[in-house]
Amino acid sequence: MNTFRFTCCALTMVAVAVLGGCGGGQTGGLSNGISGATAPYAVLDLASGKVTWRLELDDVAASPAYRDQQMVFRRIGTGANECLVGVFEVTQAQWQRLDASTPWLTVSTTVVPATAHADGRPLYGIDFDTLVSAVVAYSPTGPARLSLPTAGQWQLAAGTTSGWTWGATTTRAQLDSNAWVHETVGATAGPRTVGSRSASPLGFFDLHGNVWEWTSDGRIHGGSWCDGWQSSRVEAAPAAAQGIDTVLEHALIGARLVLTP
Protein backbone atom coordinates (compact mmCIF):
# COMPACT_ATOMS: atom_id res chain seq x y z
CA MET A 1 0.00 0.00 0.00
CA ASN A 2 1.05 3.60 -0.32
CA THR A 3 2.88 5.32 2.49
CA PHE A 4 1.08 8.43 3.71
CA ARG A 5 3.12 11.20 5.25
CA PHE A 6 1.79 13.52 7.92
CA THR A 7 2.35 17.09 6.80
CA CYS A 8 1.86 18.87 10.11
CA CYS A 9 2.02 18.56 13.87
CA ALA A 10 4.19 16.41 16.09
CA LEU A 11 2.78 13.24 17.59
CA THR A 12 1.54 13.32 21.14
CA MET A 13 1.77 9.74 22.36
CA VAL A 14 -0.09 7.89 25.07
CA ALA A 15 -1.10 4.19 25.38
CA VAL A 16 -3.92 3.35 22.95
CA ALA A 17 -5.77 0.41 21.40
CA VAL A 18 -9.10 -0.08 19.69
CA LEU A 19 -12.51 -1.62 19.98
CA GLY A 20 -14.49 -3.48 17.38
CA GLY A 21 -18.05 -4.48 16.82
CA CYS A 22 -21.26 -3.94 14.97
CA GLY A 23 -24.88 -4.68 15.47
CA GLY A 24 -28.03 -5.22 13.55
CA GLY A 25 -31.01 -2.96 13.98
CA GLN A 26 -33.60 -5.50 15.04
CA THR A 27 -33.82 -4.72 18.74
CA GLY A 28 -34.39 -1.54 20.70
CA GLY A 29 -37.43 0.74 20.88
CA LEU A 30 -39.84 1.87 18.21
CA SER A 31 -41.02 5.40 17.43
CA ASN A 32 -44.27 6.19 15.62
CA GLY A 33 -44.54 2.61 14.37
CA ILE A 34 -41.19 2.75 12.57
CA SER A 35 -39.39 -0.59 12.54
CA GLY A 36 -36.02 -0.77 14.24
CA ALA A 37 -35.07 -3.43 11.69
CA THR A 38 -35.35 -1.11 8.68
CA ALA A 39 -35.37 2.55 9.79
CA PRO A 40 -32.44 4.41 8.19
CA TYR A 41 -31.67 6.49 11.28
CA ALA A 42 -31.31 5.75 14.98
CA VAL A 43 -31.08 8.51 17.59
CA LEU A 44 -29.50 7.43 20.87
CA ASP A 45 -30.22 9.38 24.03
CA LEU A 46 -26.94 9.06 25.92
CA ALA A 47 -28.46 9.51 29.38
CA SER A 48 -31.18 6.87 29.13
CA GLY A 49 -29.92 4.64 26.33
CA LYS A 50 -33.28 4.96 24.59
CA VAL A 51 -33.11 4.51 20.81
CA THR A 52 -35.58 6.41 18.66
CA TRP A 53 -35.97 5.21 15.07
CA ARG A 54 -36.42 7.78 12.32
CA LEU A 55 -37.16 7.62 8.60
CA GLU A 56 -35.76 11.11 8.03
CA LEU A 57 -33.64 13.62 9.94
CA ASP A 58 -34.02 16.93 8.18
CA ASP A 59 -32.55 18.78 11.18
CA VAL A 60 -29.44 16.64 11.60
CA ALA A 61 -27.00 19.39 10.63
CA ALA A 62 -28.79 22.12 12.58
CA SER A 63 -29.82 20.57 15.90
CA PRO A 64 -27.30 21.13 18.73
CA ALA A 65 -28.81 18.15 20.59
CA TYR A 66 -27.21 15.76 18.10
CA ARG A 67 -23.80 17.05 19.13
CA ASP A 68 -24.51 16.90 22.85
CA GLN A 69 -26.99 14.68 24.69
CA GLN A 70 -27.86 12.54 21.67
CA MET A 71 -25.95 10.62 18.98
CA VAL A 72 -27.27 10.01 15.47
CA PHE A 73 -26.49 6.80 13.59
CA ARG A 74 -27.11 5.89 9.94
CA ARG A 75 -27.90 2.35 8.80
CA ILE A 76 -25.53 1.05 6.12
CA GLY A 77 -24.65 -2.30 4.58
CA THR A 78 -26.82 -5.35 4.06
CA GLY A 79 -27.18 -8.76 5.66
CA ALA A 80 -24.33 -9.66 7.99
CA ASN A 81 -22.57 -6.38 7.10
CA GLU A 82 -25.45 -4.18 8.16
CA CYS A 83 -24.67 -1.79 11.00
CA LEU A 84 -25.40 1.65 12.42
CA VAL A 85 -22.50 4.11 12.14
CA GLY A 86 -22.33 7.55 13.73
CA VAL A 87 -23.24 10.43 11.43
CA PHE A 88 -20.81 12.68 13.32
CA GLU A 89 -17.45 12.29 15.00
CA VAL A 90 -17.83 12.07 18.78
CA THR A 91 -17.91 15.58 20.20
CA GLN A 92 -16.36 16.81 23.41
CA ALA A 93 -19.83 17.28 24.95
CA GLN A 94 -20.84 13.72 24.04
CA TRP A 95 -17.58 12.33 25.40
CA GLN A 96 -18.20 14.00 28.75
CA ARG A 97 -21.54 12.22 28.92
CA LEU A 98 -19.64 8.96 28.53
CA ASP A 99 -16.65 9.86 30.69
CA ALA A 100 -15.71 12.73 32.98
CA SER A 101 -12.25 13.17 31.47
CA THR A 102 -11.16 15.98 29.14
CA PRO A 103 -8.24 14.48 27.16
CA TRP A 104 -8.12 17.37 24.69
CA LEU A 105 -6.96 19.63 27.52
CA THR A 106 -3.77 17.56 27.89
CA VAL A 107 -2.71 18.28 24.29
CA SER A 108 -0.32 21.19 23.97
CA THR A 109 -1.97 24.26 22.52
CA THR A 110 1.08 24.63 20.29
CA VAL A 111 -0.13 21.46 18.54
CA VAL A 112 -3.90 21.98 18.67
CA PRO A 113 -4.98 25.53 19.58
CA ALA A 114 -7.22 26.22 22.55
CA THR A 115 -9.96 27.40 20.18
CA ALA A 116 -10.64 23.67 19.63
CA HIS A 117 -11.93 23.36 23.19
CA ALA A 118 -15.69 23.55 22.66
CA ASP A 119 -18.68 21.25 23.18
CA GLY A 120 -19.45 20.79 19.49
CA ARG A 121 -15.87 20.23 18.40
CA PRO A 122 -14.59 16.68 18.07
CA LEU A 123 -13.04 14.62 20.82
CA TYR A 124 -9.25 14.36 20.37
CA GLY A 125 -6.18 13.44 22.39
CA ILE A 126 -7.93 10.33 23.70
CA ASP A 127 -5.87 7.48 25.12
CA PHE A 128 -6.84 3.84 24.76
CA ASP A 129 -7.51 3.04 28.39
CA THR A 130 -9.93 5.92 28.79
CA LEU A 131 -11.59 5.22 25.45
CA VAL A 132 -12.08 1.53 26.13
CA SER A 133 -13.20 2.05 29.73
CA ALA A 134 -15.80 4.63 28.76
CA VAL A 135 -17.22 2.78 25.76
CA VAL A 136 -17.33 -0.62 27.48
CA ALA A 137 -18.75 0.93 30.65
CA TYR A 138 -21.58 2.56 28.73
CA SER A 139 -24.44 0.43 29.99
CA PRO A 140 -27.73 2.29 30.17
CA THR A 141 -31.03 0.76 31.26
CA GLY A 142 -31.82 -0.37 27.73
CA PRO A 143 -29.80 -2.76 25.55
CA ALA A 144 -27.96 -0.08 23.53
CA ARG A 145 -24.18 -0.51 23.36
CA LEU A 146 -21.38 1.35 21.58
CA SER A 147 -18.11 0.32 19.89
CA LEU A 148 -15.56 1.53 17.37
CA PRO A 149 -16.16 0.63 13.71
CA THR A 150 -14.12 -1.93 11.87
CA ALA A 151 -12.20 -0.69 8.84
CA GLY A 152 -14.84 -2.33 6.66
CA GLN A 153 -17.66 -0.51 8.44
CA TRP A 154 -15.81 2.79 8.11
CA GLN A 155 -15.47 2.22 4.36
CA LEU A 156 -19.14 1.26 4.13
CA ALA A 157 -19.96 4.64 5.63
CA ALA A 158 -17.67 6.28 3.07
CA GLY A 159 -19.38 4.35 0.29
CA THR A 160 -16.08 3.43 -1.34
CA THR A 161 -12.73 1.76 -0.69
CA SER A 162 -10.66 4.43 -2.43
CA GLY A 163 -10.70 8.07 -3.37
CA TRP A 164 -13.25 10.30 -1.71
CA THR A 165 -16.90 9.95 -0.84
CA TRP A 166 -17.76 11.99 -3.92
CA GLY A 167 -15.53 10.20 -6.42
CA ALA A 168 -12.15 8.81 -7.47
CA THR A 169 -10.69 12.28 -8.07
CA THR A 170 -11.21 15.65 -6.47
CA THR A 171 -11.10 19.36 -7.14
CA ARG A 172 -10.24 22.21 -4.80
CA ALA A 173 -13.90 23.23 -4.79
CA GLN A 174 -14.96 19.76 -3.65
CA LEU A 175 -12.38 19.80 -0.88
CA ASP A 176 -13.49 23.27 0.19
CA SER A 177 -17.09 22.06 0.46
CA ASN A 178 -16.50 18.72 2.09
CA ALA A 179 -13.16 18.47 3.91
CA TRP A 180 -11.34 20.16 6.78
CA VAL A 181 -7.74 19.49 5.68
CA HIS A 182 -4.52 21.49 5.73
CA GLU A 183 -5.24 23.14 2.40
CA THR A 184 -8.82 24.17 3.26
CA VAL A 185 -8.74 24.95 6.97
CA GLY A 186 -7.82 28.58 6.41
CA ALA A 187 -6.06 30.94 8.79
CA THR A 188 -7.64 29.53 11.96
CA ALA A 189 -6.01 26.24 12.91
CA GLY A 190 -7.75 23.40 14.72
CA PRO A 191 -10.72 21.10 14.21
CA ARG A 192 -14.10 22.65 13.55
CA THR A 193 -17.56 21.98 14.97
CA VAL A 194 -18.61 18.57 13.67
CA GLY A 195 -20.91 18.76 10.67
CA SER A 196 -19.62 22.16 9.52
CA ARG A 197 -18.90 20.86 6.02
CA SER A 198 -21.36 19.22 3.63
CA ALA A 199 -22.54 15.66 4.27
CA SER A 200 -21.34 12.78 2.13
CA PRO A 201 -23.76 11.19 -0.37
CA LEU A 202 -24.69 8.65 2.33
CA GLY A 203 -25.29 11.36 4.94
CA PHE A 204 -22.09 11.23 7.02
CA PHE A 205 -20.05 14.27 8.05
CA ASP A 206 -16.30 14.84 8.41
CA LEU A 207 -15.14 11.58 6.85
CA HIS A 208 -12.43 13.71 5.22
CA GLY A 209 -10.42 15.79 7.66
CA ASN A 210 -11.27 17.45 10.97
CA VAL A 211 -9.74 14.64 13.10
CA TRP A 212 -8.43 11.18 12.25
CA GLU A 213 -10.66 8.31 13.40
CA TRP A 214 -9.55 5.02 14.94
CA THR A 215 -10.90 1.74 13.61
CA SER A 216 -10.77 -1.58 15.37
CA ASP A 217 -7.77 -2.86 13.39
CA GLY A 218 -5.47 -0.25 14.87
CA ARG A 219 -5.45 2.00 11.83
CA ILE A 220 -6.68 5.54 11.49
CA HIS A 221 -8.82 6.93 8.70
CA GLY A 222 -10.01 10.19 7.20
CA GLY A 223 -7.15 12.63 7.69
CA SER A 224 -7.22 15.72 9.88
CA TRP A 225 -7.34 19.50 9.72
CA CYS A 226 -3.55 19.51 10.04
CA ASP A 227 -2.73 16.96 7.32
CA GLY A 228 -2.64 17.29 3.55
CA TRP A 229 -5.55 16.54 1.25
CA GLN A 230 -4.07 13.26 -0.01
CA SER A 231 -4.20 11.88 3.54
CA SER A 232 -7.97 12.28 3.52
CA ARG A 233 -8.41 9.62 0.82
CA VAL A 234 -10.49 6.66 1.98
CA GLU A 235 -7.67 4.17 1.40
CA ALA A 236 -5.23 6.25 3.48
CA ALA A 237 -5.10 4.18 6.66
CA PRO A 238 -1.82 4.76 8.49
CA ALA A 239 -0.73 2.10 10.96
CA ALA A 240 2.54 0.98 12.55
CA ALA A 241 4.47 1.21 9.28
CA GLN A 242 3.62 4.92 9.06
CA GLY A 243 4.40 5.64 12.71
CA ILE A 244 0.94 4.91 14.08
CA ASP A 245 0.91 2.05 16.56
CA THR A 246 -1.99 0.64 18.53
CA VAL A 247 -0.08 1.32 21.75
CA LEU A 248 0.26 5.00 20.86
CA GLU A 249 -2.14 7.84 20.31
CA HIS A 250 -1.93 10.94 18.14
CA ALA A 251 -3.07 14.36 19.25
CA LEU A 252 -5.18 14.58 16.08
CA ILE A 253 -7.13 11.33 16.49
CA GLY A 254 -10.75 11.17 17.62
CA ALA A 255 -13.53 8.63 17.24
CA ARG A 256 -16.71 7.76 15.38
CA LEU A 257 -18.86 5.10 17.02
CA VAL A 258 -21.07 2.18 16.03
CA LEU A 259 -24.38 1.49 17.75
CA THR A 260 -25.71 -1.93 18.69
CA PRO A 261 -29.32 -1.14 19.70
C-alpha positions as CSV (number, residue, x, y, z in Angstrom):
1,M,0.0,0.0,0.0
2,N,1.0,3.6,-0.3
3,T,2.9,5.3,2.5
4,F,1.1,8.4,3.7
5,R,3.1,11.2,5.3
6,F,1.8,13.5,7.9
7,T,2.3,17.1,6.8
8,C,1.9,18.9,10.1
9,C,2.0,18.6,13.9
10,A,4.2,16.4,16.1
11,L,2.8,13.2,17.6
12,T,1.5,13.3,21.1
13,M,1.8,9.7,22.4
14,V,-0.1,7.9,25.1
15,A,-1.1,4.2,25.4
16,V,-3.9,3.3,23.0
17,A,-5.8,0.4,21.4
18,V,-9.1,-0.1,19.7
19,L,-12.5,-1.6,20.0
20,G,-14.5,-3.5,17.4
21,G,-18.1,-4.5,16.8
22,C,-21.3,-3.9,15.0
23,G,-24.9,-4.7,15.5
24,G,-28.0,-5.2,13.6
25,G,-31.0,-3.0,14.0
26,Q,-33.6,-5.5,15.0
27,T,-33.8,-4.7,18.7
28,G,-34.4,-1.5,20.7
29,G,-37.4,0.7,20.9
30,L,-39.8,1.9,18.2
31,S,-41.0,5.4,17.4
32,N,-44.3,6.2,15.6
33,G,-44.5,2.6,14.4
34,I,-41.2,2.7,12.6
35,S,-39.4,-0.6,12.5
36,G,-36.0,-0.8,14.2
37,A,-35.1,-3.4,11.7
38,T,-35.4,-1.1,8.7
39,A,-35.4,2.5,9.8
40,P,-32.4,4.4,8.2
41,Y,-31.7,6.5,11.3
42,A,-31.3,5.7,15.0
43,V,-31.1,8.5,17.6
44,L,-29.5,7.4,20.9
45,D,-30.2,9.4,24.0
46,L,-26.9,9.1,25.9
47,A,-28.5,9.5,29.4
48,S,-31.2,6.9,29.1
49,G,-29.9,4.6,26.3
50,K,-33.3,5.0,24.6
51,V,-33.1,4.5,20.8
52,T,-35.6,6.4,18.7
53,W,-36.0,5.2,15.1
54,R,-36.4,7.8,12.3
55,L,-37.2,7.6,8.6
56,E,-35.8,11.1,8.0
57,L,-33.6,13.6,9.9
58,D,-34.0,16.9,8.2
59,D,-32.6,18.8,11.2
60,V,-29.4,16.6,11.6
61,A,-27.0,19.4,10.6
62,A,-28.8,22.1,12.6
63,S,-29.8,20.6,15.9
64,P,-27.3,21.1,18.7
65,A,-28.8,18.2,20.6
66,Y,-27.2,15.8,18.1
67,R,-23.8,17.1,19.1
68,D,-24.5,16.9,22.8
69,Q,-27.0,14.7,24.7
70,Q,-27.9,12.5,21.7
71,M,-25.9,10.6,19.0
72,V,-27.3,10.0,15.5
73,F,-26.5,6.8,13.6
74,R,-27.1,5.9,9.9
75,R,-27.9,2.3,8.8
76,I,-25.5,1.0,6.1
77,G,-24.7,-2.3,4.6
78,T,-26.8,-5.4,4.1
79,G,-27.2,-8.8,5.7
80,A,-24.3,-9.7,8.0
81,N,-22.6,-6.4,7.1
82,E,-25.5,-4.2,8.2
83,C,-24.7,-1.8,11.0
84,L,-25.4,1.7,12.4
85,V,-22.5,4.1,12.1
86,G,-22.3,7.5,13.7
87,V,-23.2,10.4,11.4
88,F,-20.8,12.7,13.3
89,E,-17.5,12.3,15.0
90,V,-17.8,12.1,18.8
91,T,-17.9,15.6,20.2
92,Q,-16.4,16.8,23.4
93,A,-19.8,17.3,24.9
94,Q,-20.8,13.7,24.0
95,W,-17.6,12.3,25.4
96,Q,-18.2,14.0,28.8
97,R,-21.5,12.2,28.9
98,L,-19.6,9.0,28.5
99,D,-16.7,9.9,30.7
100,A,-15.7,12.7,33.0
101,S,-12.2,13.2,31.5
102,T,-11.2,16.0,29.1
103,P,-8.2,14.5,27.2
104,W,-8.1,17.4,24.7
105,L,-7.0,19.6,27.5
106,T,-3.8,17.6,27.9
107,V,-2.7,18.3,24.3
108,S,-0.3,21.2,24.0
109,T,-2.0,24.3,22.5
110,T,1.1,24.6,20.3
111,V,-0.1,21.5,18.5
112,V,-3.9,22.0,18.7
113,P,-5.0,25.5,19.6
114,A,-7.2,26.2,22.5
115,T,-10.0,27.4,20.2
116,A,-10.6,23.7,19.6
117,H,-11.9,23.4,23.2
118,A,-15.7,23.6,22.7
119,D,-18.7,21.2,23.2
120,G,-19.5,20.8,19.5
121,R,-15.9,20.2,18.4
122,P,-14.6,16.7,18.1
123,L,-13.0,14.6,20.8
124,Y,-9.3,14.4,20.4
125,G,-6.2,13.4,22.4
126,I,-7.9,10.3,23.7
127,D,-5.9,7.5,25.1
128,F,-6.8,3.8,24.8
129,D,-7.5,3.0,28.4
130,T,-9.9,5.9,28.8
131,L,-11.6,5.2,25.5
132,V,-12.1,1.5,26.1
133,S,-13.2,2.1,29.7
134,A,-15.8,4.6,28.8
135,V,-17.2,2.8,25.8
136,V,-17.3,-0.6,27.5
137,A,-18.7,0.9,30.7
138,Y,-21.6,2.6,28.7
139,S,-24.4,0.4,30.0
140,P,-27.7,2.3,30.2
141,T,-31.0,0.8,31.3
142,G,-31.8,-0.4,27.7
143,P,-29.8,-2.8,25.6
144,A,-28.0,-0.1,23.5
145,R,-24.2,-0.5,23.4
146,L,-21.4,1.3,21.6
147,S,-18.1,0.3,19.9
148,L,-15.6,1.5,17.4
149,P,-16.2,0.6,13.7
150,T,-14.1,-1.9,11.9
151,A,-12.2,-0.7,8.8
152,G,-14.8,-2.3,6.7
153,Q,-17.7,-0.5,8.4
154,W,-15.8,2.8,8.1
155,Q,-15.5,2.2,4.4
156,L,-19.1,1.3,4.1
157,A,-20.0,4.6,5.6
158,A,-17.7,6.3,3.1
159,G,-19.4,4.4,0.3
160,T,-16.1,3.4,-1.3
161,T,-12.7,1.8,-0.7
162,S,-10.7,4.4,-2.4
163,G,-10.7,8.1,-3.4
164,W,-13.3,10.3,-1.7
165,T,-16.9,10.0,-0.8
166,W,-17.8,12.0,-3.9
167,G,-15.5,10.2,-6.4
168,A,-12.2,8.8,-7.5
169,T,-10.7,12.3,-8.1
170,T,-11.2,15.7,-6.5
171,T,-11.1,19.4,-7.1
172,R,-10.2,22.2,-4.8
173,A,-13.9,23.2,-4.8
174,Q,-15.0,19.8,-3.6
175,L,-12.4,19.8,-0.9
176,D,-13.5,23.3,0.2
177,S,-17.1,22.1,0.5
178,N,-16.5,18.7,2.1
179,A,-13.2,18.5,3.9
180,W,-11.3,20.2,6.8
181,V,-7.7,19.5,5.7
182,H,-4.5,21.5,5.7
183,E,-5.2,23.1,2.4
184,T,-8.8,24.2,3.3
185,V,-8.7,24.9,7.0
186,G,-7.8,28.6,6.4
187,A,-6.1,30.9,8.8
188,T,-7.6,29.5,12.0
189,A,-6.0,26.2,12.9
190,G,-7.8,23.4,14.7
191,P,-10.7,21.1,14.2
192,R,-14.1,22.6,13.6
193,T,-17.6,22.0,15.0
194,V,-18.6,18.6,13.7
195,G,-20.9,18.8,10.7
196,S,-19.6,22.2,9.5
197,R,-18.9,20.9,6.0
198,S,-21.4,19.2,3.6
199,A,-22.5,15.7,4.3
200,S,-21.3,12.8,2.1
201,P,-23.8,11.2,-0.4
202,L,-24.7,8.7,2.3
203,G,-25.3,11.4,4.9
204,F,-22.1,11.2,7.0
205,F,-20.1,14.3,8.0
206,D,-16.3,14.8,8.4
207,L,-15.1,11.6,6.8
208,H,-12.4,13.7,5.2
209,G,-10.4,15.8,7.7
210,N,-11.3,17.5,11.0
211,V,-9.7,14.6,13.1
212,W,-8.4,11.2,12.2
213,E,-10.7,8.3,13.4
214,W,-9.6,5.0,14.9
215,T,-10.9,1.7,13.6
216,S,-10.8,-1.6,15.4
217,D,-7.8,-2.9,13.4
218,G,-5.5,-0.2,14.9
219,R,-5.5,2.0,11.8
220,I,-6.7,5.5,11.5
221,H,-8.8,6.9,8.7
222,G,-10.0,10.2,7.2
223,G,-7.2,12.6,7.7
224,S,-7.2,15.7,9.9
225,W,-7.3,19.5,9.7
226,C,-3.5,19.5,10.0
227,D,-2.7,17.0,7.3
228,G,-2.6,17.3,3.6
229,W,-5.6,16.5,1.2
230,Q,-4.1,13.3,0.0
231,S,-4.2,11.9,3.5
232,S,-8.0,12.3,3.5
233,R,-8.4,9.6,0.8
234,V,-10.5,6.7,2.0
235,E,-7.7,4.2,1.4
236,A,-5.2,6.2,3.5
237,A,-5.1,4.2,6.7
238,P,-1.8,4.8,8.5
239,A,-0.7,2.1,11.0
240,A,2.5,1.0,12.5
241,A,4.5,1.2,9.3
242,Q,3.6,4.9,9.1
243,G,4.4,5.6,12.7
244,I,0.9,4.9,14.1
245,D,0.9,2.1,16.6
246,T,-2.0,0.6,18.5
247,V,-0.1,1.3,21.7
248,L,0.3,5.0,20.9
249,E,-2.1,7.8,20.3
250,H,-1.9,10.9,18.1
251,A,-3.1,14.4,19.2
252,L,-5.2,14.6,16.1
253,I,-7.1,11.3,16.5
254,G,-10.7,11.2,17.6
255,A,-13.5,8.6,17.2
256,R,-16.7,7.8,15.4
257,L,-18.9,5.1,17.0
258,V,-21.1,2.2,16.0
259,L,-24.4,1.5,17.8
260,T,-25.7,-1.9,18.7
261,P,-29.3,-1.1,19.7
